């Protein structure tokens, strides 16, 4: 008789349960408060994200001119993304009893094997960063020791967004696991981890049994198809997201160019307004100068009369004073005429500048119009990309629910094949804890299926 092993992988991670937070475990009656539990590795997930992705976030933000495009918390962004999981967890265990009820693998022997599995983890999985390892020998009654292994997938070489991001499929691809036929990268990797635990058990002299359950092949085929479809959807979603980001970048660039052109046009319009105001002021000065010139000419005419009068006064002895007065009047008239001429020249020059500025503003307005049209088209394309990405996300969520239901069916199949009573009790508790999006549990789904099956059987008996 040999032992059986388990390497269950999932994304439901509860750190407070793993570290045995008293406020949490006090509400979990299946945990023995006097049982053995050990924390081998424990790093808070936010701290781990800063360590793993902090440099990539800093580099990305340094290239963003617009503050709203900078990343404040990559961990929060991942948590909000329905297609991603911030942390994954693998639960490993070694089970089996002799005919007298004693465990085939002692607690100390099992702990040593599982510790070696954890110690070799990072060497086997350089892209799956280990942030937690917790040994639990206190549920239930220390009869089923197991270890929770929490890890963060780390992948590199992204063209959009951060250069380094979290992503299980891409991280496994960097470790050499690629889809082969119907065998996804995740399925191949999980099998490799199971083989590793088998090897460690055999090194300790244990025989490992891999029981085959009737109907398991059909269930595994369905799971295989679902996982394959999910990976295809993830790749399609990533491609759609890339196209969306490119369209968004083009729209942003067009908006920036249009805004710059608009600012230039507004500036030109302001300069034209100033030029028009200066032209009005110059025209006013010309008007004043013209009026002054007219006045000067009137004075000149009067001066001519005075000149005639001076000849008469000369005869009466005042010739000298009259000539001096006339000379002063002529000099004043010449000065006024020169000043008016200068004002007129400046006014004409200012008017020409205003006309040139207005023409440049009109050319700017004509150049802006195509940019506005391009920005509008890019915005429409971005909206279409967002809509397609949303549809893909909804399809993926439905497939994930189907996968969870298949997993629950697999567990139920194990129960129906004569699983020991204690394991059946644990399975029942597990099914009660597994909830779907509609709030129902896996156990409720199973019981409803059983009721429907019983109704069909009863109808068959009545017809027979």
Secondary structure, DSSP 4 states (H G I P E B T S, - for coil): --BEEEEEEES---HHHHTT-HHHHTT-TTS-TTSEEEEEEE--HHHHHHHHHHHHHHHHHHT-SSGGGS-S-HHHHHHH-TT--S-EEEEEEEE-B-TTS-BSS-HHHHHHHHHHHHHTHHHH-TTEEEEEEEEEE-TTTTSS-EEEEEEEE-EE--SSS-SEE--HHHHHHHTT---BTTB-HHHHHHHHHHHHHHHHHHHTT--B-----TTHHHHHHHHHHHHHHHHHHHHHHHHHHHHHHHHHHHHHHHHHHHHHHHHHHHHHHHHHHHHHHHHHHHHHHHHHHHHHHHHHHHHHHHHHHHHHHHHHHHHTT-HHHHHHHHHHHHHHHHHHHHHHHHHHHHHHHHHHHHHHHHHHHHHHHHHHHHHHHHHHHHHHHHHHHHHHHHHHHHHHHHHHHHHHHHHHHHHHHHHHTT--HHHHHHHHHHHHH-B-TTS-BHHHHHHHHHHHHHHHHHHHHHH-
